[in-house]
């Protein structure tokens, strides 16, 4: 009789422990799902920023760069020139490039906590000072996440030959 009572109490204790364990696992799963959703949202936002960058360049529109590029931005152009945010915006505003096509493709995003590295292939066609051009670049941007969202702080452009 005591053995049956002991087994019944033990069984009740085991059964009552299962829901608590299941709830803890559920909370961990919920956190993991929330983290995955945030990571995917950040990933997509960075892809969109890359596409918006080429669109703004195509339109010679500096408004985008004022909003998204950090004040301490430093970039290296395809010719090896080092530029800051003000120099970059001046070159965009005064550009004689007229684009018929400007797209970002092969966009790769790697996020490391509050820092992201985004690399892509830029394809541009159009005219510069009346002469046609057809160029491709490999571009890498470094973004930092802060109070204003993702801010570009660095870039490197490499002109592809051919």
Steps between C-alpha positions, in 0.01 A plus 500: 500500500779742588678406179188578295458831679866585442475412130182709465665804663809453285286476184309816594826688560636392163181597316484839671864571405435443128291813435756725675776347290289535186425865583870577551581336169219691337638831633846410366346408166306827494820696567683310228217568256498871593878517453471330161225742394713800605801361314292449186356851530851649532622288209218623276545862611868490403417351160249781448759761600739364239232521231399849614864609481529423128158655437610822673823500298302448179291809583798704632292538817697587816200489736540126548867537591429776753265260679687169472870586493660578836670832559832318542459306172823420314501333161743395233388551141577268210790729407653470848398846621409520871189710561286611792122550506509864384737425210289201396176701501668783303619252237150351473331839471743620231524171308461516123405132488165424336402142582276278292560205734639487851431190709641323802504122484673208672441677833664318791426607858695399810390636835724503806296635793469876425725492190416379152716442194310513172664410170340516160552525126406835346422515129478845344435610142454847363696799381758722662565833328321358195718186478339160565618280784424149620660417836484247778629548851540283805394714794527442873319714756543488876194601704464567873162472672421790733228745603436598137489138377761362261761762406767444233840585645731364232503384139741353250435490125702287259452548125491164322705472182319408181 
